[in-house]
Amino acid sequence: MHEGLQVHFIEDDELVRRATVQSMELAGVNVLAYASAEAALPVINSALPGIVVCDVKLPGMDGLDFLTHCHEIAPEMPVILVTGHGDITMAVRAMRDGAYDFIEKPFATERLLDTVRRALAHRTLSLENRALRRELAATDTAATRLIGNSTAINRVRAMIANIGPTDVPVLINGETGAGKEVVARRLHEMSPRRDKPFVALNCGALPESMFETEMFGHEAGAFTGAAKRRLGKLEYASGGTLFLDEIESMPPALQVKLLRVLESGTIERLGGNDAIKVDCRLIAAAKGDMEAHVEAGRFRRDLMYRLNVVTLALPPLSARRDDIVPLFEHFVLAAAVRYQRPAQLLSDRLRADLMQRPWLGNIRELRNAADRFVLGIPDLPELDPDSPSTLSLREKTDQFERALIADALRDNKGSVTTTAAALQLPKATLYEKIKRYGLQARGETGTDNA
């Protein structure tokens, strides 16, 4: 429980101290005991990975003075005060002075443990928030972290580790919002070009009339309004990495010019005649089946072969459900730092609801939901920690089962036979569930079945 965090317990009564320590250790809590506040003073600092449980009536420095000391040195660290002298005035003062909670003796062990667990969770979140704040302030690494430990994302990590240090062209294929630019930036950071520019261009967001000047640049006077020379993305990225997102949207005329650049290693600015040597690693990203774009005549086959020396398939969020909660927690912390808002702990019900949602917008949709959660404007009732549950257990179970079957059908290209084997279900049972949940499956002869 809360690995690495420790409870610092201060109690002058030896019998009470031993009994309480034993109870906490039996509950799996890492605890260190002190007979006086003075003995605990040297360990208190703002980065202390733990919390304090302190008796109020102590010889020498009492618990209220110790609370004041802690609040001055480590204002975010939870301090739980314990007293056998029930005093409403004292409790009010303690809470006003920043105590996390106030427990009266004699107390039930579960009462203390419940308070300790909540305080440890609060401290964990506080330390993670602080670490993320430092990381965001010092570096862009946080923006390129691949969060999660699912089999699918571990395969992506292994691929990045293998090809990142090379100059091989990479085609990243994945759904909208799956994190293609994050992967591209990670490839750049792991390459010898990491200290040179990473330049991103969304091919689907530019009007065709602007595409050529954005890619190749132009000379002064090349066209009306071109008052001075402008470097294009290819030239600006020289020495570094050029990331072309939605490459399938690139106009056909520009595909020919890009192919020529890849073959010759030179460009010509619009309105210029000089061949300019460029040296950049090209990483492209596409959504959908590139072979289908080629077959439809929308994309050149020879250019595709140049771009996809290595193809990295990025899984959708629905294929890495074990990563949904860790990703959401990371985005909550990042949003809390960005908006200067407190980061709330996630309830068990919220975690279950997050796992059940389809997340058709992938990581982008999840990040937006985390932002709204931090801002207190959840988009659906299940993202509101204070709202009552609107689904019965049966409804939640059905919702989860439907998501699992839909994911398995997608992974197995709609094959009922393969999906039934993967889920260890009889085919007849799977067909019944597919019909009940309104899913689509491919018949064994290639036809679709509902």
ChimeraX attribute file (.defattr): number of C-alpha atoms within 10 A of each C-alpha:
attribute: neighborCount
match mode: 1-to-1
recipient: residues
	/A:1	11
	/A:2	15
	/A:3	10
	/A:4	9
	/A:5	18
	/A:6	17
	/A:7	22
	/A:8	20
	/A:9	23
	/A:10	25
	/A:11	25
	/A:12	18
	/A:13	12
	/A:14	12
	/A:15	10
	/A:16	11
	/A:17	16
	/A:18	12
	/A:19	12
	/A:20	19
	/A:21	20
	/A:22	14
	/A:23	15
	/A:24	18
	/A:25	13
	/A:26	10
	/A:27	13
	/A:28	11
	/A:29	21
	/A:30	18
	/A:31	19
	/A:32	14
	/A:33	21
	/A:34	16
	/A:35	17
	/A:36	21
	/A:37	24
	/A:38	14
	/A:39	11
	/A:40	18
	/A:41	12
	/A:42	8
	/A:43	9
	/A:44	18
	/A:45	14
	/A:46	15
	/A:47	13
	/A:48	14
	/A:49	18
	/A:50	24
	/A:51	25
	/A:52	27
	/A:53	26
	/A:54	29
	/A:55	27
	/A:56	25
	/A:57	17
	/A:58	18
	/A:59	13
	/A:60	10
	/A:61	13
	/A:62	16
	/A:63	26
	/A:64	20
	/A:65	14
	/A:66	20
	/A:67	26
	/A:68	16
	/A:69	14
	/A:70	22
	/A:71	18
	/A:72	12
	/A:73	14
	/A:74	16
	/A:75	16
	/A:76	18
	/A:77	28
	/A:78	25
	/A:79	28
	/A:80	26
	/A:81	25
	/A:82	24
	/A:83	21
	/A:84	13
	/A:85	12
	/A:86	12
	/A:87	11
	/A:88	9
	/A:89	8
	/A:90	15
	/A:91	19
	/A:92	12
	/A:93	13
	/A:94	23
	/A:95	15
	/A:96	10
	/A:97	13
	/A:98	18
	/A:99	23
	/A:100	23
	/A:101	17
	/A:102	21
	/A:103	20
	/A:104	16
	/A:105	11
	/A:106	10
	/A:107	12
	/A:108	10
	/A:109	13
	/A:110	12
	/A:111	10
	/A:112	19
	/A:113	16
	/A:114	11
	/A:115	17
	/A:116	23
	/A:117	15
	/A:118	14
	/A:119	23
	/A:120	25
	/A:121	16
	/A:122	20
	/A:123	21
	/A:124	21
	/A:125	18
	/A:126	19
	/A:127	18
	/A:128	14
	/A:129	21
	/A:130	15
	/A:131	13
	/A:132	18
	/A:133	17
	/A:134	13
	/A:135	14
	/A:136	16
	/A:137	10
	/A:138	10
	/A:139	9
	/A:140	11
	/A:141	12
	/A:142	17
	/A:143	14
	/A:144	16
	/A:145	12
	/A:146	16
	/A:147	15
	/A:148	18
	/A:149	14
	/A:150	14
	/A:151	13
	/A:152	19
	/A:153	20
	/A:154	14
	/A:155	16
	/A:156	17
	/A:157	17
	/A:158	11
	/A:159	16
	/A:160	20
	/A:161	15
	/A:162	12
	/A:163	16
	/A:164	22
	/A:165	16
	/A:166	16
	/A:167	17
	/A:168	15
	/A:169	19
	/A:170	23
	/A:171	28
	/A:172	24
	/A:173	22
	/A:174	19
	/A:175	19
	/A:176	18
	/A:177	19
	/A:178	21
	/A:179	20
	/A:180	26
	/A:181	20
	/A:182	14
	/A:183	23
	/A:184	27
	/A:185	25
	/A:186	21
	/A:187	26
	/A:188	27
	/A:189	19
	/A:190	16
	/A:191	20
	/A:192	14
	/A:193	20
	/A:194	17
	/A:195	11
	/A:196	16
	/A:197	16
	/A:198	22
	/A:199	18
	/A:200	18
	/A:201	18
	/A:202	15
	/A:203	21
	/A:204	16
	/A:205	12
	/A:206	14
	/A:207	10
	/A:208	15
	/A:209	9
	/A:210	10
	/A:211	19
	/A:212	21
	/A:213	19
	/A:214	17
	/A:215	22
	/A:216	21
	/A:217	24
	/A:218	23
	/A:219	19
	/A:220	15
	/A:221	14
	/A:222	17
	/A:223	11
	/A:224	7
	/A:225	8
	/A:226	13
	/A:227	12
	/A:228	10
	/A:229	16
	/A:230	18
	/A:231	16
	/A:232	20
	/A:233	22
	/A:234	27
	/A:235	23
	/A:236	22
	/A:237	22
	/A:238	19
	/A:239	19
	/A:240	23
	/A:241	29
	/A:242	26
	/A:243	28
	/A:244	23
	/A:245	24
	/A:246	21
	/A:247	23
	/A:248	24
	/A:249	19
	/A:250	21
	/A:251	18
	/A:252	14
	/A:253	10
	/A:254	14
	/A:255	19
	/A:256	13
	/A:257	16
	/A:258	20
	/A:259	17
	/A:260	14
	/A:261	18
	/A:262	18
	/A:263	10
	/A:264	12
	/A:265	15
	/A:266	16
	/A:267	24
	/A:268	19
	/A:269	22
	/A:270	21
	/A:271	16
	/A:272	15
	/A:273	10
	/A:274	10
	/A:275	12
	/A:276	11
	/A:277	14
	/A:278	19
	/A:279	18
	/A:280	24
	/A:281	24
	/A:282	22
	/A:283	27
	/A:284	28
	/A:285	27
	/A:286	20
	/A:287	19
	/A:288	13
	/A:289	11
	/A:290	20
	/A:291	14
	/A:292	11
	/A:293	16
	/A:294	16
	/A:295	11
	/A:296	10
	/A:297	11
	/A:298	16
	/A:299	21
	/A:300	19
	/A:301	15
	/A:302	12
	/A:303	16
	/A:304	20
	/A:305	12
	/A:306	16
	/A:307	22
	/A:308	19
	/A:309	12
	/A:310	16
	/A:311	15
	/A:312	19
	/A:313	18
	/A:314	20
	/A:315	19
	/A:316	22
	/A:317	25
	/A:318	24
	/A:319	18
	/A:320	16
	/A:321	22
	/A:322	16
	/A:323	19
	/A:324	24
	/A:325	19
	/A:326	15
	/A:327	17
	/A:328	23
	/A:329	19
	/A:330	20
	/A:331	22
	/A:332	28
	/A:333	25
	/A:334	24
	/A:335	23
	/A:336	22
	/A:337	19
	/A:338	12
	/A:339	11
	/A:340	11
	/A:341	14
	/A:342	16
	/A:343	21
	/A:344	15
	/A:345	15
	/A:346	14
	/A:347	13
	/A:348	10
	/A:349	14
	/A:350	18
	/A:351	17
	/A:352	14
	/A:353	18
	/A:354	19
	/A:355	18
	/A:356	21
	/A:357	16
	/A:358	18
	/A:359	18
	/A:360	16
	/A:361	17
	/A:362	19
	/A:363	21
	/A:364	16
	/A:365	16
	/A:366	22
	/A:367	21
	/A:368	17
	/A:369	21
	/A:370	26
	/A:371	22
	/A:372	17
	/A:373	23
	/A:374	22
	/A:375	17
	/A:376	13
	/A:377	14
	/A:378	17
	/A:379	13
	/A:380	10
	/A:381	15
	/A:382	20
	/A:383	22
	/A:384	17
	/A:385	18
	/A:386	9
	/A:387	10
	/A:388	10
	/A:389	14
	/A:390	10
	/A:391	11
	/A:392	9
	/A:393	10
	/A:394	9
	/A:395	11
	/A:396	15
	/A:397	13
	/A:398	15
	/A:399	17
	/A:400	18
	/A:401	15
	/A:402	20
	/A:403	20
	/A:404	18
	/A:405	19
	/A:406	22
	/A:407	20
	/A:408	21
	/A:409	24
	/A:410	16
	/A:411	14
	/A:412	17
	/A:413	13
	/A:414	22
	/A:415	20
	/A:416	24
	/A:417	17
	/A:418	17
	/A:419	24
	/A:420	20
	/A:421	11
	/A:422	13
	/A:423	13
	/A:424	10
	/A:425	13
	/A:426	13
	/A:427	15
	/A:428	11
	/A:429	10
	/A:430	18
	/A:431	17
	/A:432	12
	/A:433	16
	/A:434	20
	/A:435	13
	/A:436	11
	/A:437	16
	/A:438	12
	/A:439	17
	/A:440	17
	/A:441	23
	/A:442	17
	/A:443	14
	/A:444	13
	/A:445	7
	/A:446	10
	/A:447	8
	/A:448	12
	/A:449	15
	/A:450	14
